[in-house]
Amino acid sequence: MRAILFRFAAVLLSLVIVALLGEAALRLFAPLPAKAVNEKYRFCRFDYELGWAPLENVTYAEKGYLVHQNQFGLRARDDIQLKNTTGRKRVLVLGDSYVWGVGATQEELFTARDVYRTDDELINGGVSGYGTDQEYLFYLREGQKFDVDQVVLAFTLYNDVGNNLNSKQYSYLKPYFTLNAGQLVLHNDHVRYSIVENFFRTMKRESRVCDLCNDGVTGLIRTLLRKHQKPLEADVVVSDADRKGIELTLAILKNLKEAVEARQAKFLVVFIPYKPRIEQHLPGNHPFAPLLGKGLTQMGISYREPYPEFLKSAIAGVDSFNVEDRHFNAAGHALFAKFVTDTDLARTSTDYYGHQ
């Protein structure tokens, strides 16, 4: 038995030594590896109240990309202030990976001044993977600290409704709400810190060897599963479960509106165009859009629908999305910016379904 334990310890020690030597060699002689800008473990940490929260003061550069999160954990400039010291209109944009900007470098984000090109100040409050429930909680804890004139929520139609129904998303535990007599009930007791999971996430973020191994394993798994994965369908049937999710989502948005207006700011929702329908040049966004639009109008919440302009752009031959995923490319960010700021396109698209 001692001999077996000795051999096991010797093998383990050898692996540790090899890993340390590899780590030293990679840091001394190899360039920084390409970083996958959509990986939550690189830019987020565990958070009891939110499930995960953005890391502060982190910067990663990869091939052609720069990802930087400032002292507030936001993908924004370092000189941003909590108070409005400029007198310009300030807009806080909440959302998920579309707002955070998966696949986009810092200067391509629709919240970058050179992209939106107005005198407004846009503050990027996007956190990759968030549903509307987490965005609401994030606003209550962090967003309210900012002195803004308007809060815009970018709504991802094909997954935000489902995210709001789940207690776990993308392998991460998260808080969620249920409805009781029309009132939101928060559930977050299940969100617990795991030393093991946090250790491996930290290693993947800080260790070059672990990073390299993780990229290799992840790439292999994606290659093996790619043939079996079904792409998002252009035609979506709205189920009874979807309608319950929409009801819950509207209740969350109502509470968010009240929280924003309590800070003397205006609240607005902007829908994310659904890429599968854009690609097939189909009229009309995801079928959740008109249902949500009707509910928002009934609650007195204005919304904007960029889909017709994205469709027009696609028909003209302009691709607004990344090839490898469903997020905006530079052209998509530039077009979406016109619906976050006060432009003619934005005004025309406001409460779109009420005019159809």
HELIX and SHEET records of a PDB file:
HELIX    1   1 ARG A    2  PHE A   29  1                                  28    
HELIX    2   2 LYS A   40  PHE A   43  1                                   4    
HELIX    3   3 SER A   97  TRP A  100  1                                   4    
HELIX    4   4 GLN A  106  GLU A  108  5                                   3    
HELIX    5   5 ARG A  113  TYR A  116  1                                   4    
HELIX    6   6 THR A  132  ARG A  141  1                                  10    
HELIX    7   7 GLY A  143  LYS A  145  5                                   3    
HELIX    8   8 ASP A  160  LEU A  165  1                                   6    
HELIX    9   9 ILE A  195  GLU A  206  1                                  12    
HELIX   10  10 ARG A  208  ARG A  226  1                                  19    
HELIX   11  11 ASP A  240  GLU A  261  1                                  22    
HELIX   12  12 LYS A  275  GLU A  279  1                                   5    
HELIX   13  13 PHE A  288  GLN A  298  1                                  11    
HELIX   14  14 TYR A  307  ILE A  315  1                                   9    
HELIX   15  15 ALA A  330  VAL A  340  1                                  11    
HELIX   16  16 ASP A  344  SER A  349  1                                   6    
HELIX   17  17 TYR A  352  HIS A  355  5                                   4    
SHEET    1   A 2 CYS A  44  ASP A  47  0                                        
SHEET    2   A 2 GLY A  51  PRO A  54 -1                                        
SHEET    1   B 2 VAL A  58  GLU A  62  0                                        
SHEET    2   B 2 TYR A  65  GLN A  69 -1                                        
SHEET    1   C 5 GLU A 121  GLY A 126  0                                        
SHEET    2   C 5 ARG A  90  GLY A  95  1                                        
SHEET    3   C 5 GLN A 150  PHE A 155  1                                        
SHEET    4   C 5 LYS A 266  PHE A 271  1                                        
SHEET    5   C 5 SER A 302  ARG A 304  1                                        
SHEET    1   D 2 LYS A 168  GLN A 169  0                                        
SHEET    2   D 2 TYR A 172  LEU A 173 -1                                        
SHEET    1   E 2 TYR A 176  ASN A 180  0                                        
SHEET    2   E 2 GLN A 183  HIS A 187 -1                                        
END                                                                             
